[in-house]
Amino acid sequence: MGDFNSELNEERIIALKKVIDDFREVSQEKPFSPSGTFNNFMHKEPLAKLID
């Protein structure tokens, strides 16, 4: 696919989720890692923002 740098509530992610499944929603075992994926390169800050 690609790297959209978009959050879950943005139109391109909403449209994408209409044709493919989000593993966090369909997996039998829920992820155990942090829910965030981006912190604007502030390495001492937690990963709070979830982007693609």
C-alpha positions as CSV (number, residue, x, y, z in Angstrom):
1,M,0.0,0.0,0.0
2,G,1.8,3.1,1.1
3,D,2.4,5.5,4.0
4,F,-0.4,7.9,4.3
5,N,0.6,9.5,7.6
6,S,-3.1,9.7,8.4
7,E,-5.0,9.2,11.6
8,L,-7.9,6.7,11.9
9,N,-10.6,9.4,11.6
10,E,-9.3,10.8,8.3
11,E,-11.2,10.2,5.0
12,R,-8.4,8.2,3.3
13,I,-8.2,5.7,6.2
14,I,-12.0,5.5,6.4
15,A,-12.1,4.7,2.7
16,L,-9.3,2.2,3.0
17,K,-11.0,0.3,5.8
18,K,-14.0,-0.3,3.6
19,V,-11.9,-2.6,1.4
20,I,-9.4,-4.1,3.9
21,D,-9.6,-5.1,7.5
22,D,-7.7,-3.5,10.4
23,F,-5.8,-6.2,12.2
24,R,-6.4,-4.4,15.6
25,E,-10.2,-4.8,15.1
26,V,-10.3,-8.4,13.7
27,S,-7.5,-10.3,15.4
28,Q,-8.5,-12.8,18.0
29,E,-5.7,-11.7,20.3
30,K,-5.5,-8.0,20.9
31,P,-2.2,-6.3,20.3
32,F,0.0,-5.9,23.4
33,S,2.2,-3.1,22.1
34,P,1.7,0.6,22.6
35,S,-1.3,1.9,20.7
36,G,0.6,4.9,19.3
37,T,2.9,4.9,16.3
38,F,4.2,8.4,16.1
39,N,5.5,11.1,18.5
40,N,6.9,13.7,16.0
41,F,10.4,12.4,16.6
42,M,10.4,13.5,20.2
43,H,12.1,10.3,21.4
44,K,11.5,10.9,25.1
45,E,7.8,11.3,24.6
46,P,5.3,8.4,24.5
47,L,3.9,7.2,21.2
48,A,0.5,8.8,21.6
49,K,-0.6,9.4,18.0
50,L,-1.8,6.4,15.9
51,I,-1.1,6.9,12.2
52,D,-1.0,4.3,9.5
